[in-house]
């Protein structure tokens, strides 16, 4: 982790600390950091608050959830940060997280969900989208099955899979539309930066 650029390293550390937090801090406090749907109230009084649109992305539901998200952050974050720079990397990641959270709120309201959302997936999917746009011809290898493919195809397949799973309601408990929201937020921001290259 010492060789990682600063934002990628800080995000990895923050997510690890967020995962440990429920073991050392009052769980009722941690519940206030998850993203609750509008109108939902948990035992202990947790309900939607604006800060949750960021804090939810540093909590995870289990070790495997954390592991896969951090693997994605580690795989794609460094190269993207070296292109974007520190300031834009922070901005990009937070925008993806917030747009993912807002997207999840829309679909949670539409379906009447009363369950909180946690996880860095919205930000990681935004990084995945950026990687595909910045390095479209670089080879990426799927984990299962281990099939090599260009980054643009990898990103496209993931996006299509998320749409299908979200529309069909497969994999209950997974916020597929939040993942797509992170990708959309990232795409819009990159297009904006490309149209205004001198704007900081």
N, C-alpha and C positions, 0 to 999 in steps of 0.2 A: 504493500500500500504506500510505501515511502516514495515510489517512483511515479505514482499517479499524480496528475495535475490537481491543483488545490480544491476545486469545486467537486470533482468526482470523488476525491478522497473524503472531503467533508460530508458529502451525501451518504457515502458508505458508513462512516462513523455514526452519523446521526440516526440512520436506520437501525444500526446495531444497538445503539443506546435506546432507541424507541422500543425495540423488541424486548430488551432487558427491563425496561421501566415497570411493566405490570408486576414483576417479581419483587420489586423493591419499593414501590409506591402504592398508595391506596388505590385499589382497582376502580373505585367510584370516581376518583380524579382522572384516571386514564380514560374512563368512559366518556368524559366530557371532551376528549380530544378526537374521538372517532367522528365520522361524518354521519349525523343522524338525519333521516328524511324530515322534511317539513311536517310538523304536527305530531311527530312521534316523541314519546317520552319514555325513558327507561327507568327501571328500578334505581333509585338513587337520584332521580331528577335530571339525568342527562337528556338534553334536547338540542335541536339545531342551534348553532352559534356561528357567526361569520368566520372565526379563526379556524374552524374545523375544515374549511375548504383547503387549508394547507396542512394542518397537523395530522389529518387522517393518513396522509401519504407516508408518515414515518412510523406507523404502527402496522403490525402484521398478525395474522390469525394463527400462525404456527411456524415452525422452523423451515419446513419445505417452502412455504409461501415466501418467507424472507430470502431463502437461499436462491430461488429462481429469479426473484426480482433483483437481488444483488449481483447475480451472475450477469444479467442483462445490463445492469448499470456498469459493471466492470468491463464487459465486452465492448460496449458502444460508447460509454461516456468519455473515455480518454481521448479518442480520435476526434470526437465532436468538439470537446472543449479546446483542443489545440487549434481548431479552425475558428470557433466562435470567440475564444478568449474568455477570461474569467467573468466579466460583467454580463456578457450576453449568455453565457452558459447558465448562470444563476437565473437570469430573466426567462430564458427558454424553458428551463425545467419547471419553474414555478408556474408559468403560464400554462404549460401542459397539465400540471397537477390541478390547477384551479378550474380549467375548462373541463377536465375529466370529472371533477367533483360536481360542477354545475350540470353536466350532462347526466350524471347519475341521479342527481336530485330531480331532474325532469322526469326520468323514467321511473324513479321510485314513487313519485307523486302519481304518475299515470297508472301504476300497477297497485297502488295502495300498500307499498312495502313499509314495514316498521322495523327493519333491521339496519344496523349501522354498516357503513362501508369503511374498510381499512386497506392499506397497502399502497405501495409505490408504483403499481402497474400502470397507472395513467401517465406518470412521468417517464417510466421506462418505455412504454409504447411510443411516446413522443420522441424519445431518443432513437428508437428503432426507425421511426419515420425519417428523422434527420439523417441517420446513417445511410438509408437507402437513397436519399436525395443528394447527399454530399459525395457518397462513394458507390454509385449505382453498379459499377462493374466489379467491385471487390467480391471475392468469393466468401460466402457464409455457409457453414455446415450445420444442418439440423442436428439436434441431439438424438431424437428418436423419430424416424430412422436417420442414420448419419448420411444424409444426402447433400452433397455440395451444390450450391446454386448462386447466381449473382445476387447481390444485395437487393436490387430493385424487385426481383422476383420473390425473394424471401419476404420482403415487406408487403408486397401485393397479396401473397398467399395468406399471410397473417391477418391482413385487413379483411379479406374475403371470409376467412374462417370466423373471425369475430362477428361479422355481420350475420352470417348463417346461424351461429350459436346464439346470438342475441335475439334474432327474430324468432327462432324456433323454441327459445326458452330452455335450451340444453344446458347442462352443467349448472344446476341450481346453486345459488350462492356465489357465483362468479359474476362480477360487474362488467359484462362484455361491452356495454355501451359506454361505460367510463373509459375503457381501453380505447375505443374508437374516438371518444371525445379528446383524449390526450393526443391522438394522432392528428385530429382535425385542428386542434389548437396549435400544435407544432407546425403544421403545414401553412396555416394562415400567417403565423409569425415569420416563418422563413420567406414566404412570398412577399410579405411587407418589407422585410429587410432587403430583399433583392431588388425591390422596386425603389427603395430609398437607401442606396448603398452608403451615403455619407451621413445618414442620421444615426446618432448614438443613443 
